[in-house]
Amino acid sequence: MLLLQTLRQNPAFVIERLQLKRVADAAELVEAVLATDDDRKNTKNQLDLLLNEQNQLAREIGSLMQSGQKEATEGLKAKVAALKEQSRTFEAQVEVLEKQQYELLVRLPNLPGPLVPAGKTPEDNEIVYQVKSLPELAPNAVPHWDLAKQYDLIDFELGVKITGAGFPVYKGKGARLQRALINYFLDKGLAEGYFEIQPPILVNEDSGFGTGQLPDKEGQMYYAGLDQLYLIPTAEVPVTNLYRDVILKEEDLPVKNVAYTPCFRREAGSYGKDVRGLNRLHQFDKVEIVQIAHPDKSYEILEQMRNYVAGLVESLELPYRILRLCGGDMGFASAMTYDFEVWSGAQQRWLEVSSVSNFESYQSNRLKLRYKASDGKNYLAHTLNGSAMALPRIVAALLENNQTPEGIRIPEVLVPYTGFAFI
């Protein structure tokens, strides 16, 4: 959530940055927030005057009572009663205005950072790195869904029978490859100094609000209505919420967590060839990294996280590129995001496998996540997270790019985890 003081200090700048994120009614929203805040402050000032007058009359009544002039207090008591009634009216008005202001503020996404390029669609994203050459597969190379069927690794039809489309069943060496990737990514995170967490995969509304999924993305999340819980779209949600309403010590920053969870996304409106096979699922496995950082260090840490994810992709011998997302393609809560895409040799297209984002203080303001500085004051921390990594499209690229006439080659770093070098 944006800080009110940010809107107050430079509303024109806020409007300009929100328009970069394709908020069409940015000016109206900002003006409404500020106008509501003006009304709230004016009403609060009137309330304070009434309360002050009540206090003065109470002291006067007390003095009269002490001097034995009880009858002289009757009129003053009636006036105090009338002032209390007025105060209750103003208190109710302040409460209504505070709620209105809050509801307007939570509709505003985070402001894009200064390095975020202008643009409206994925085609406007900035390529900051791309491998020099792409692998050329044999003319008879096939996509991963055919390979999965040929080698009995993944059964998409059986998943439809059990649950529905987008819920595949992994089998045999396909299941072992999944487990190998999860363990490999977790071990790499631990070696990088991340602390492992195994969080719940259902969260309450407060948690969804804290990281910005609510009220923006409720239509994309599975909802267990009887218990009013949401299935997590990413481990970012429960892991970051570990620090909701927490004051950290400045010397403990950055806090680094890594977590594996299954993830659930409705992906409403997805259709066509882009959703075939593992390209877009409703349930998938992912290892997530989360950092809580000092505001002065968060962009330096973002680059470190970017380099870390790049190292993971390179270790899997996959051709990849890194994009800096434009304003129009960024997430609601993000201030800056890098997307990683790997090349799908058989599909001849790029597949997104990771997003690494800095949210600055947007999430921490919602979470009331602060740190105590050396001056004794509490300040909002910055939050960052990244996929390290999401499995489905990694598996798709591994199968497609490593297919040979004899079978599918397993990258060397995974062999100790799979127990086999070839499928």
N, C-alpha and C positions, 0 to 999 in steps of 0.2 A: 504494500500500500504506500502511495506517495505521501510524503510529509506535507502537511498543510503549509508549513513555512516555506517550502519550495515553491508552491503555487503563489504565495503571497509575495515573495521576493522578486520573481520574474515570470509573471503569467504569460507574457508573449513568448518567452523561450519554451515554457512548458507546452503551450499550444503548438508551437512549431515542431517540437520533438514528437508529440502525440500524433500529429498529422503524418509524420514519417512512418508511424506504425499503423497508418490507415484508419485512424479514429476520425471519422467524418465529422462528428459533432463535438470535436475537441474544444472549440471556443465556447460553445454553449455549456458544456459540462464544467469547464473551469470557471466560467462566469457564474454558473449556478452554485458551485461550491463556495466561491468567495462571497456571493450575495447572501447565501444562507449563513455563512460565518459572521458576516456583518450583522445580520438580524440576531444571531445568537449572542454576540457580544453586546449589542444594544439592550437586548432583553435582560441579559445577565447584569449589566450595569444598573438598570432600573431595579432589578431584584436586590442588588447590593445596597442601593440607596434605601429601599424599604426596610431591609434588615438592619441597616445602620440606624434608621429612625426608630425602629423598634427597640434597639439596644439603648438608645438615648432616653426613650420614654421609660424603659424598665429601670434605668438608673434613677430617673426623676421620681418614679413611683416609690422606689426603695428609700430615697431621701425623705419623701413626704411621710412614708410609713414610720420611719425612725423618729421623725419629729412629732408624731402623734396626729398628723393631719390626714387621717384615713378617709374622710369624706371627700377631700380634695382629689383623691386618686381615682374616683369612680369614672369621671369623664375620660381621664387618661387611659384607664383600663379598656374602656369601650373603643377608644382610638387604636389601641394596640391590637384588639381583637379584629378590627376592620383591616388593619395593616397585615395581620397574619393571613387573613382571607385573600387579600391581594397578592401576598407573597406566594401562596400556594398556586394561584393562577399563573404567576410568572415562572415558578419552578416547573410547572407542567409544560409551559411554552418552551422553556430552555431544553427540557428533555426531548420534546418533539423535534426541535431544531437540530439538536445534537444527533439524533437518529437520522434525520434527513441528510445532514452533512456527511455522516458516516456512509450512508447508502450511496451517495454520489461519489465519494472518494473511492470506494471499492470497485466502482465501475471503470476507473481509470487504470490502464495498464502501466507497466513500468516505462520509464523514459529510455529510449535507445542511447547508448553511450556515444561519445564523440567519434569513435572509429567506425561506427555502423554505417554502411553505405546506404544511400537512398535507393529506393526501388519498391515495387509492389508484388512481384512474383518471384518464384525460385530462379527464373532466368536472370534476375537482376542480382543474384548473390555473387560475391567476389571470390574468385578462386585464388587462394593464397599459397597453395602448393598442389602440384600434380606430378605423378611419376612421369619420367621422360618417355617411356614406351609402354604399350599395353601388350599382353601376351596374345599370340595368335594360336587359336586352337585348331585342331584338325577339322576338315570340312564336315565330317560326320559327328562332331561334338553335339551333345544334347543337353537340354536344361536340367536343372537339379531335380525337378519332379519326375522326370523319366529315369534319372539315375537312382533316385530313392526307391522307385518301384523295381528297377532292374536288379538292384542289390539288396532289396528287402530291408531298407533302412527306415523309411517313414511311410506310414499308411494314412493317406489323407481321407480316403473313403471310410475307413473304420472310425476315424474321428468324427465324421459327419453322422455315422450311425449312432455313436455314443452321445454326442453333444450337438454338433452342427458344424457348418463350414468355419474354418479358421481355428480348429482345435485338433491338430494332428496327433497321431500316435507314433512315437519313436520306438523302434524295435532293434534288437540285437546290437550290431555295431553302430547303428544310428543312435541308439540310446547311450551307448558307451562313449560315443563322440560328444554327445551333449554333456555328459558328466565330466568328461575330460576337460572340455572348454571351461566349464564352471570352476573346476578345481584349479586349472591353470591360471585363470584370471584372478581368482582369490589369492593364490600364492604370490602372484606378481604384485598384487596390491599390498599384501603383508610385507613383502620385501621392500616396497617403496615407503614403508612407514605408516600405512593405514591400519586402523584398528578395526577388526572384524565385528560386525553386528549381524544378528539374525532377528529381524523385526517381524511383527505381525503383518499379515497380508490383507487384513481388513482394518479400516480406519474410520474414525468418527468424523462428523461434519467439521468440527473445530480443526482437525488435522488437515482436511482438504482445503479449508479456508486459509490455514497458515502458510501453505506453500503455493497458493494461488490457483489451485485446480477448481475451487469453488469461490465465487459463483460463475466462473468463466466456462468450465468444461464439464459440468454435471451431465450433459447429454452424451459424453464420450466415456463415462465411467459406469461400471456395473454397480447396481444398488441393491442391497439386501434390505428391502423395505420393512420387514417385520422387526428387525433390530436396528434399523436406521444406520447401517454401516455401508461403506463403499469398498469394493475390491480395488486394490492399489493399481494405478497405471504404471508405477515405477517405485523402486525402493527409496527414491528421493523423498517421497511423502512421509513415510514413518520415520526414516532416519533423521531427517531435518527436524521433525517434530519432537524428537528426543530432547531438543533444546528449547522447546516452547516454554516461556515464562522462566527462563534460566538466566542468571547473571554469571558469566564466566570471568576468570581472572585473565588480565591482559597477557600475562606471561605464559598462559596455557595455549594461546593462539599460535598457529592455526590448529584447530581440531580436525583430525582426518579419520574418516570412517569408510569402510568398504563393506558392501552387503550383497549377497545373492538372494533374489526372490523370483518367483514366477510373477508375471505382470499381466494385467487384464485390461483390454481396451475394446470398446464396442466398435470403433472404426466405422461409425454410421456414415453412410453415403459412399463408401468405398466400393468400386466395381471395376470390371475390365481386366485386361491382361496384367496390370500392375499388382493385382492381388493374388495372382496364381501361385500355388505352391507355398513356399516360405516367405514370399515377398511381403505379405501383410496378414498378420494373424490376430486373433482375439485373445489368445493366451500364448505367452512366450517366456523364455528364461532370460534373465539379464543380471549382470554384475554391475553395481553402481558405486561410484566414488563420490563422497560428499565432503566438503571442507567448510568450516566456519573460520573466517579470516578477519584480520585487522583491516579496516577500510583503506589504509595506506598501502596494503600489500596485495589486495585482491586481484588486481590486474596482472601483477607479476605471477601470482599463483595460477591465474587462468592460463597463462602461457606455459607454466610448468605442467599443468594438467593436460594441455593440448599436446605437449611433447611426449608425455607419458602414454597417452592413447596412441599417438603415432608410433611409438616403440612397440606397442602391442600388435598393431596391424602389420608392421614390418616383420616382427618375429614370426608371424603366420605366413609370411612370404606372399602377401596379397597386394596387388597394385591398388593404390588409393589416391584420393585427393582430399584436400581440406578446403571448406568454404567458410567465408565469413558472411553470415546471413544478413540480408538487407532488412531495412525497417519493416517492410510489409510482409516478410516471411518469418519474422521472429515470434517467439512465444509470448504470451500475455505478461508473464512476470519477469522475463529476461531483459537485462540491460545490454548484453552482448553474447552471441552464440557462435561457436564453431561447429559445423557439421562435418563428419567424416563419411566419405562414400568409398566403397570398394567396387572394383570393376567386375561385372558378371560377364565372363567370357562367352558363355553360350547364349545369353540373352542380349549381349551387346549393349549393355546399359549400366549406368551407375546405380548402386544400391546404398541407401543411407544405413550406417551401422552404429553411429554414435553422435550424440550432441553434447558439447561441453559448454556450460553457460556460467556467467557471472550475473547474479541477481542484485548485486550491491545491497542496499538496505531494504529493498522492497519486501522480501519475505520476512526479514527479521523485525520489521515494523509491525507486521501482522502477528508474528510469533511472540513479540515482546522479548526478543533474544538480544541480550546486551552483554557488554563486558565492562568491568571496572578498570578504569585507566589509572595511571600513576598519580593523577591529580585528585583521585578519590571520587570522580564523577563517573556515571554510567553512560555509555554510548552504544548506539546500535552497531552490531557486528555486520559483516558482509557474508553472504552465503553463496556457495558455488557447488555445482555438481556436474557429473558427466557419466555417460555410459561407457563402461570399461570391462566387458562390452555386452551389447545385445546379441543374442546367439543366432536368430533365424537367418538373417541375410549373410552373416559370417559363414554359417554352415552352407548356405546356397552357393556362395562364392568358392568356398573350399572344395565342394564337390565338383563344381563346374570347371574351375581353373586347373584342377589336379587330375582330371580324368585322362586315362591312357587306354590303349587297347587291352592291357592286362588288368585294369582295375583303377582304383582311385588311390593316389598317393597321399599319405598323411604327412603334414609338415613335421620336421624333425623335432621341434620343441614340444609337440604333443605326444610323441611316441611313448615317453615314460608314463604318460597319463592314460593313453588308450590301451597300451599293452600290445598294439599291433602297428605296423608301418604301412600296411596296405589293406584296402578293402577289395 
